[in-house]
Amino acid sequence: MKIHEVRALSTEAIEAQLNDTKEELMKLRFQLSSGELSDFTRLRHTRRIIARLTTVLNERLRNLESEEIHE
């Protein structure tokens, strides 16, 4: 998921996607510890998606806070 795709989503959709992606990361970590994971790049990719989602959420929160201050 690219950053422009994330920015096109609503805040609720980003939060839902973030929860789903965190669950996926938990499953991947479990697979890694049990030796079932063969594609290690999925861990890195999943962590980056979580970072993108979190970044956009934080940007939106900061924008809301700055708008409230200026009013």
C-alpha positions as YAML, in Angstrom:
chain: A
units: angstrom
residues:
- id: 1
  name: MET
  ca: [0.00, 0.00, 0.00]
- id: 2
  name: LYS
  ca: [1.54, 3.25, -1.16]
- id: 3
  name: ILE
  ca: [1.30, 6.51, 0.76]
- id: 4
  name: HIS
  ca: [-1.02, 8.12, -1.80]
- id: 5
  name: GLU
  ca: [-3.38, 5.16, -1.40]
- id: 6
  name: VAL
  ca: [-3.36, 5.61, 2.37]
- id: 7
  name: ARG
  ca: [-4.05, 9.34, 2.11]
- id: 8
  name: ALA
  ca: [-7.06, 8.61, -0.11]
- id: 9
  name: LEU
  ca: [-8.68, 6.52, 2.67]
- id: 10
  name: SER
  ca: [-10.95, 7.90, 5.36]
- id: 11
  name: THR
  ca: [-9.71, 8.04, 8.93]
- id: 12
  name: GLU
  ca: [-12.00, 5.18, 9.95]
- id: 13
  name: ALA
  ca: [-10.73, 3.05, 7.07]
- id: 14
  name: ILE
  ca: [-7.12, 3.77, 8.03]
- id: 15
  name: GLU
  ca: [-7.80, 2.75, 11.63]
- id: 16
  name: ALA
  ca: [-9.45, -0.48, 10.48]
- id: 17
  name: GLN
  ca: [-6.59, -1.22, 8.10]
- id: 18
  name: LEU
  ca: [-4.09, -0.50, 10.88]
- id: 19
  name: ASN
  ca: [-5.78, -3.01, 13.19]
- id: 20
  name: ASP
  ca: [-5.86, -5.65, 10.44]
- id: 21
  name: THR
  ca: [-2.22, -5.07, 9.57]
- id: 22
  name: LYS
  ca: [-1.15, -5.30, 13.21]
- id: 23
  name: GLU
  ca: [-2.95, -8.63, 13.49]
- id: 24
  name: GLU
  ca: [-1.20, -9.82, 10.34]
- id: 25
  name: LEU
  ca: [2.17, -8.79, 11.81]
- id: 26
  name: MET
  ca: [1.39, -10.74, 14.97]
- id: 27
  name: LYS
  ca: [0.61, -13.85, 12.89]
- id: 28
  name: LEU
  ca: [3.79, -13.41, 10.87]
- id: 29
  name: ARG
  ca: [5.87, -13.14, 14.04]
- id: 30
  name: PHE
  ca: [4.28, -16.32, 15.35]
- id: 31
  name: GLN
  ca: [5.06, -18.08, 12.06]
- id: 32
  name: LEU
  ca: [8.64, -16.83, 12.29]
- id: 33
  name: SER
  ca: [9.08, -18.18, 15.80]
- id: 34
  name: SER
  ca: [7.61, -21.55, 14.86]
- id: 35
  name: GLY
  ca: [9.75, -21.80, 11.73]
- id: 36
  name: GLU
  ca: [6.84, -21.76, 9.27]
- id: 37
  name: LEU
  ca: [7.62, -18.40, 7.66]
- id: 38
  name: SER
  ca: [9.50, -18.71, 4.39]
- id: 39
  name: ASP
  ca: [9.14, -15.16, 3.03]
- id: 40
  name: PHE
  ca: [10.91, -12.92, 5.54]
- id: 41
  name: THR
  ca: [10.34, -9.80, 3.46]
- id: 42
  name: ARG
  ca: [6.64, -9.93, 4.42]
- id: 43
  name: LEU
  ca: [7.64, -8.88, 7.96]
- id: 44
  name: ARG
  ca: [9.47, -5.83, 6.68]
- id: 45
  name: HIS
  ca: [6.69, -4.97, 4.24]
- id: 46
  name: THR
  ca: [4.03, -5.26, 6.94]
- id: 47
  name: ARG
  ca: [5.98, -3.07, 9.35]
- id: 48
  name: ARG
  ca: [6.33, -0.40, 6.68]
- id: 49
  name: ILE
  ca: [2.60, -0.45, 5.97]
- id: 50
  name: ILE
  ca: [1.94, 0.04, 9.69]
- id: 51
  name: ALA
  ca: [4.37, 2.98, 9.69]
- id: 52
  name: ARG
  ca: [2.63, 4.58, 6.71]
- id: 53
  name: LEU
  ca: [-0.81, 4.18, 8.27]
- id: 54
  name: THR
  ca: [0.37, 5.57, 11.60]
- id: 55
  name: THR
  ca: [2.09, 8.50, 9.91]
- id: 56
  name: VAL
  ca: [-1.04, 9.57, 8.05]
- id: 57
  name: LEU
  ca: [-3.18, 9.21, 11.20]
- id: 58
  name: ASN
  ca: [-0.74, 11.37, 13.17]
- id: 59
  name: GLU
  ca: [-0.67, 13.98, 10.38]
- id: 60
  name: ARG
  ca: [-4.45, 14.20, 10.46]
- id: 61
  name: LEU
  ca: [-4.52, 14.50, 14.25]
- id: 62
  name: ARG
  ca: [-1.96, 17.30, 14.15]
- id: 63
  name: ASN
  ca: [-3.95, 19.12, 11.48]
- id: 64
  name: LEU
  ca: [-7.12, 18.87, 13.56]
- id: 65
  name: GLU
  ca: [-5.33, 20.15, 16.65]
- id: 66
  name: SER
  ca: [-3.82, 23.09, 14.79]
- id: 67
  name: GLU
  ca: [-7.21, 24.00, 13.30]
- id: 68
  name: GLU
  ca: [-8.77, 23.99, 16.78]
- id: 69
  name: ILE
  ca: [-6.02, 26.25, 18.12]
- id: 70
  name: HIS
  ca: [-6.47, 28.80, 15.33]
- id: 71
  name: GLU
  ca: [-10.22, 29.06, 15.82]
...
